[in-house]
């Protein structure tokens, strides 16, 4: 009896693991075939405009170019007006679509949202990409400046929450729309030495999955994206002067990331954004949380030590 119970328990655990890790690729294949049969532009399916936050660099800029290639008009949101203007010019030149820029520093907190609401609500926004976020080098919580802690709250937590609050009502009225919330692989478990960053991304993942259920009856889709390491300005310190070859080898470029993540838009509600990141997720979920916490803690502490060594070397 006991052996039989263990067998059924093992089968159940295996089935859950397979469902969690194979659901996205299976849905992606099936819905890609469906899209080939029933061809429909993203602008026709969701609406004319795509809003991308954190659009001046990295993944946000990658989403802006990808959606512009699909024929969507683009609203670029970030704090650096000169960078936004440059990206807008690139998009117009390469893809010939209409663009707008909205300057907003999300670290300023609630004061920026009336301006964003005034600029965005009148538009027929079909896709919202909540990408803006900040990262920091691994350090203990007591080493993090208090202003940086507030930045994590204002940028990583509040930005996606408030923009969904502002833009979801119009999407619900139109009975169409897509919200893409960019979280992180760091949200899968607590991460020592990246405690505040991981916690902020855990919020985004939880918020995004719950929001998907809220908006589903209104025909509005929500996709949660949980990438692992992508080589952007935020993560450049990890590969710059790195002695460990795995850092460069396993960190995908923005273009490689978007080649896969872009294909998932409108097809799956949960994705790692890149096939190699999906494999990392599958391996992580083979282990209980305390093992994941221990492993991530060791990795982050090593990165913290390396960064401080590099910093001291540069000072000398």
Secondary structure as UniProt FT lines:
FT   HELIX           2..37
FT   HELIX           42..45
FT   STRAND          49..53
FT   TURN            55..56
FT   HELIX           58..69
FT   TURN            70..71
FT   STRAND          73..78
FT   HELIX           81..95
FT   STRAND          99..103
FT   HELIX           106..112
FT   HELIX           113..120
FT   TURN            121..122
FT   STRAND          125..130
FT   HELIX           141..143
FT   HELIX           146..151
FT   HELIX           152..158
FT   HELIX           159..174
FT   STRAND          178..182
FT   HELIX           185..188
FT   TURN            192..193
FT   HELIX           195..216
FT   TURN            217..219
FT   STRAND          221..225
FT   STRAND          230..231
FT   TURN            233..235
FT   HELIX           236..239
FT   TURN            240..241
FT   HELIX           245..249
FT   STRAND          252..253
FT   HELIX           254..264
FT   TURN            265..267
FT   STRAND          270..271
FT   HELIX           275..284
FT   TURN            285..286
FT   HELIX           289..315
//
